[in-house]
């Protein structure tokens, strides 16, 4: 769960962005709710077998970074989308399988130019922190721990 930030001419603002599961855990998608009016809206469409989670809003513009996992393709990664649901891009791609490589918990740098996130193997073992530019280029590993390194902020 995260707050959107007000930006002149870039609605919506001051909403809470969260993950909603649907159809008895058939998938999960990103939604937003206005805390004053309680009006809700979808940001990413609900799609069976796809899980969008760990949303984090940029303070610099109306973009949301989040983790995505898709059962049908066995692929996942970090994605970004505008707060209105347009402009979806996949920034990292991981193959989910025997090694269970998973990218999660993206967080924006204060200037909005970089995204840090956790990359782990099955069960969180050997998790490390990575950083990349906000367009997904210049991926760099930051930690080299034997145990898990999680949840950059």
Secondary structure, 3 states (H helix, E strand, C coil): CEECCCCCCCCCCCEEEEEEEECCCCEEEEEEEECCCCCEEECCCCCCCEEEEEEEECCCCCEEEEEEEECCCCEEEEEEEECCCCCCEECCCEECCCCCCEEEEEEECCCCCEEEEEEECHHHCCCEEEEEECCCCCCEECCCCCCCCCCCC
